[in-house]
Amino acid sequence: MALMHVTYFSQALAGQNEFLLVLPNDVPPFMAGMNPHYQRPMKTLVLLHGYNGGTYDWITGSSIQELAVQYNLAVIMPNGRNSFYLDREPTGEKYAAFVGEEVLDYTRRTFGLSAKAEDTFIGGYSMGGFGALRTGLAFSKNYSKIAALSSALIIPQLKNMKPEDQNPMANYAYYANIFGDLQTAEQRDCNPEVLIRRKLEAGEKLPEIFMACGTEDFLIEPNRAFRDFLSKNGVPCVYHESAGMHNWKFWNEYLEPAIAWMVG
């Protein structure tokens, strides 16, 4: 298994950015021959980190390297900083385009990864869970499956924020910089629900969705609400909840089931 740290000039971000790549392209033949996942072409997973996280989060917090080898899966872990993986007009940084399209194009050209949507998935935890849902829907031509763990589906709450509020995660100015007008964010395409409605109206095929959230997680109610939204709109979703908090213990519990679901 190769682990690569790649820094390159991102057109989407108008500057240098980085990603980690796990590439199980050196598995010994005797090991590959015993594993049915090596009887098919390698698949690709873009894996997104959470708020205050970075490129190495999944490497240090999970067993993703072992799982990449086990499931013959190239794993791309880009640095999304605290962007919520959205394009930011005030700064010209297009994080949605970066993870939704550019990093895929770059790795496909450079490392020969599959260019097929059916071989390409996106997942994440917390802010990255939101990012996986929003990116997978916005760039559905590139992704066939989405895995969202403890997703920060906070947009419906933003309209209640005021500049003087003391938010434990970040202040009003941060959210306004990320989501724009907080009073209208719920009606714009930064909201995954808006994207789903548009695609359903247009008759477009949606990526398949896997969700999991812990019952003691502070984000459990927004995750349940999104699950109910999907059900109400006839969008299939594999949904799990079990005892757990907003931490690596829970995300590791569902990482392998999500990957097994993705690769079929």
Buried (B, 14 or more C-beta within 10 A) or exposed (E): EEEEEBEEEBEBBEEEBBBBBBBBEEBEEEEBEEEEBBEEEBBBBBBBBBBEBBBEBBBEBBEBBEBBBBBBBBBBBBBBBBBBBBBBEEEEBBBBBBBBBBBBEBBBEEBEBBEEBEBBBBBBBBBBBBBBBBBBBBBBEBBBBBBBBBBBBBBBBBEEBEEEEEEEEEBBEEBBBBBBEBEEBBEEBBBBBBBBBEBEEEEEEBBBBBBBBBEEBEBBEBBBEBBEBBEEEEBEBBBBBEEBBBBBEBBBBBBBBBBEBBBE
